[in-house]
Amino acid sequence: MSKKALFRTDVAMINQYSAYNDGEGVISYTPIMWTKGNLQPYKQGFTIDQTEAGYRYNDWRVLYIKQLPPFDTSAILEGATLTKTYIYYDGAWYYAQSTQDWSIQARGVKHFKLIVEKTLAPEGIATPTPFNNLVEDFENAINELEQASTLINEVI
């Protein structure tokens, strides 16, 4: 598989931090950062967790990304702890169970491998839209307005 094929889909990532402020728990998020990646099925498909209530099946996936985006933590409270990394990929939210750094290996494609599990959207976070989609939507709207103004000018 070529590098270009491996990292072709827009992936939104956001970190969740938790801290105590005046004795109350505060959850805050970094701004959404974009990278390119590829989501693949987990090696075995489904994994089994032993819990107190019995077995629980988790649907895990493997996300390959070229590099971890530089998250802006300037708005995060000092001393806050990173609790989760959320990933938005192709219309679904995931959170990272673990991260593997394969960027220093000797041969092959340098990448990060994240084991992710499907989850609900983080509270208060809107569905992200990739920048290139926004540009395409804007260009389509401008094109439609130009066509409409041409028709209106012909009628007048």
C-alpha angles and dihedrals in degrees: 000000000000124000091245093055093046096054105038109114126078111247122193116207130189131176123220119211129189129200142153119254117183090341096308127107115248125194117197135174135215118234115274113272125198131219137154123256151139129242118215134178116268113262094256096028097228129032129201125227122198109225133171089260093050133264122351124192118219124195103219130181135191118236118199117199130173095227140351110256118243103254118213106231097171093109093048119103115257111261094022118149125229105242105169143001112216122203127197112202127169097333099320135093123229135172126217116250093182141352127218122196111218094161095103100050120125100240138013133039114334108230149134120251117208123190103215136185127205114254143159122280115276112262113268095008117123121221106272122234120205114245093237089056090052091051091049092049090049092050091049091051091049090049091051091049091051091051092047093049090051090053092046091050091051091052093047 
